[in-house]
Amino acid sequence: MKIGFIGLGNMAKAIIGGMLKQSMVTPEEIVGSAKTEATMEKLRKEFGIRTMESNRLAVAEADVLILAVKPVFFSEVIEEIKEEITENKLIISIAAGKTMEWIETEFGKRVKLIRCMPNTPALVGEGCTAMCGNSLVKKEDEDFCLKLMGSFGKAIMIPERLMDAAGAVSGSSPAYVFMFIEAMADGAVAAGMPRKQAYEFAAQAVLGSAKMVLETGIHPGELKDMVCSPGGTTIEGVRVLEEKGMRSAVMEALCACVEKSKKL
């Protein structure tokens, strides 16, 4: 099976790295194209994949095509490659805000299409990818894509109506988590801790807390209660966060993200 990539940026790099690590394909079975020779040369050296200067040539060779370009370039790329798309090719889109209906309209025909929303932690093998497919996608296509996206983290099938919410809660939220880690580290620095050490403590605390949610299955609220001893330091910190509106701020941020995604 030949896997083609249009766009070889960070997310394409994460997908390629995951596929190769899980031995889903060999480097010779991956072909990609990008805007610059420097980008293509970088991935050739790192992974041993084949690259082509023409998007159309890359598409012609591919059984599965991954569209890994920014949403702003989608129309331009689809216009260039649409004549090379046959009914047997599986197309995987990772563009935020571009619905399956919009993509099919751009192609001017029905195509076998899976829409995915990965996130940047895919770069370290801890991604979370939401997926949905159209009526032409077969069970084996779905299973393949779940395995593909699962090679660098978790992959979950959802109805398309939830894709904007998935983009907010997993796609955009790493930025909010990074802000939280930075803020916690700033607090530790204010208390006298060296900055490098503060980032290490804060990041590990977030990592460990997330693993507790995923691996224990205990409700986050219950886990929070387990940390809050009566009259202790933690409940005092929780009181301040509630007073400053942390929950509301986070919810409003995600809602704003959803609304912006709908307008892309």
N, C-alpha and C positions, 0 to 999 in steps of 0.2 A: 504494500500500500504506500502510495506517495502522498506526503503531507506538504501542502504549499502555504507559504506565508506571504501576504502582501503587507509590508511593514515589518521591520526588525528592531523595534524599540525594546524598552525594558520588559513589557508584558510578553512580547513574543519570545524574548530571551528566557523568561521564567518558564514559559510553556515548553520550549525546546529543551531546556535543562531538565525539566521534570520528565518529559517523555523519554529522554535518553537515559536518565538515571533509573527509570523503571523498565528499561529495555523494551519499550513499546515498539520502537522503530530503530533503524540504524541511521547514522548520519547521512548515508548515501540516499536514504529514502525521504530526506527533507530538502526542499528547495524553497528559496526565498528571494524576495526582491525588496529594495528600499530606495529611497530618494538619492542617497549618497553612496559613493564607492567606499568611503571610510567606514560607514555603518556595516556594509556587507563584508568588508575585509575583516572587521572585528569579529563577527560571528563565524566567518569561515575559519579563522585561526582558533577561536575558542572551542567550537563544536565540530569542525570538519564537515559542515553542511555545504551544499552547492548553492550558489547564488546566481541570479540572472539580472541583467540591467533592465529587461523588459518585464513588466507585470504580466502581460499577455502570455509570454513564454512560460512563466512560472505557473500560471493558471492552467495552461494547456497540459502540463505534466501531472497536475495534482488530481488525486481522487478525492481528497479532503482539502478544502481551501479555508484558511483562517484569515479573516480580514482584521488586521491589527493596526489599522491606521486611525488617526484622530477623527472624531465625528465631522469636523469641518472639511475634511478631504474625501468623505465618503462618496458624495455624488460624482466627483471627478474620477475617482478610482473605478466606481461601478460602470460609468460611461465607457471607460477604457477597456474593461474586461468582459462586459456582459455578453458579447458575441461568443466568447470562449466557454461560457457556462452551459453545460448539458444537464439533462434531467437526472443523471446518475451522480453528479458531483454533490457532495455534502458541503454546504457553506456554513461556517461558524463565524458569527460576528461578535466582537467584544467591544463594540462602540456604545458608549453611554447615551441613553435617550433616543436611540434609533430603533423604532418598533419594527416587528417583522413585516407589518403591512407597508410601512414606509420603505423598507429595503426592497420588498418585492415590487413596489411601484417604480422604484428607481431602475430595477432590472427590466421592467416591462413584461414580466412573465412570472409564473409560479416557479419557485426554486425550492429545493430541499434545504431547509434553513433551521439552524439552531442559534438562538441568541443567548449570549453568555455575559455575565458581569463579574469578572474576577477583581481582586484587589491587590494592592502593592505588596502585602506580606507574602504573596506568591514568590517574590524574589528570594525569600529565605525558606521556601518550602512550607509555609504556613498560611497559604491563601484560603479564601472562602469565595466560592464561585456559585452564583445563582444561574440557573439554566431554564430555558423553555424552548419548545420546538413547534413547528407548524405541522399541519396534517399530512404532509408528504414524508415526514421523518418516521422511519421505521424503528422498531424496538432495538434492533442491532445498532442503528445509528446513535440512538439515545444512550445505549450502554457503552458504546465506544467513546462518546463525548464525556460521559460521566467518569470513565476510567482516565481519559486524557486530562480533564480538569482536576481530577482527584490525584494526579501524579505530583501535584505541588500543593496539596492541602485538602480541604473539604469541597465537595461539589454536590449541590442540592437542586433537584428539579422543583420548579414552582410554576404556577400559572402566570402568564405574561402580565396580568393586571397588578402583580406584586413586584414587578421588576424595579419600578422606581423606588419602592420602599426598601428592597434589597440593596439597591445602589446606595441609599442613604445609610442603612445600618451596617453594611460591610464595606461597600466601595469607598465611600467618603470618610467614614468614621475613623480610619487610622490617623487622619490628620488631627481629629479631636483628641484621640488617645495620646498622640505625640505632644499636643499642647498640655495635656494633663500631666504627662511625665515631666515635661519641662517645668511646669508650675510647681510640682512636688519637689523637684530638684532645687528650684529657686528657694523654696521654703527651707530645705535642708541646708543650703548654702547660708541663708540668713541666720540659721542656728549654729553656724560655724563649721559645717562639713565641707571638705574640698569638693569642687564642682564635679570632677571626673567620678569620684566616689558616689556623689549624690545621684548622678545619672544612673550608675550601676544599681544602687539600692532601689531607686524608683522604678526602673525598667523591670528589674527582676520581680518586684512586688506585683506589678501589673501582669507579667507573664504567669506567675504562680497563681494569682487570683483567677485569671481566665481559665487556667487548667483545672482549678477546683470546680468551677461552674460546669465545664464540659465533662469532666471525668467522674464527678460525684453525682451529678443529676439533681443536686440540692438547689432549691430556689435561691436566687441571688439575695433576696431579702433575708432569708434564714441564715445564709452564710454571713451576711453583714451583722446580724444579731449575735452570731457566735463570737465575733470579734469585740463586740461592745460590752465590756464588763460594767456592772452598775457603778456609777460614780467615777468611772475611769477616764483615761485620756481620749480614747477613741470616740466615745459617745459625745464628748465635748467637741471634737472635731466635726462629727456628723451634724451636731446642732448648728455649728457655724455654716456648714455647707448648705443646710436646709434654709437657714436664715438668709443666705446670699442668693438663694434661688437656683442652685445647681441643677436639680431635676428639670425644672421648667426651662432653663437655658439649653440644656441638652436636647430636650424634646422639641423646642422651637427651632434649634439648628437642624435637626433631622427633617422636620416638616418643611423648612425652607429649602433644604436640599431636594426633597421630593418635588416641590413645585418648580424648582429650576430645571430639574431633569425632564419634566413634562413639556417644558418650553424649548428644549434643545432641538 
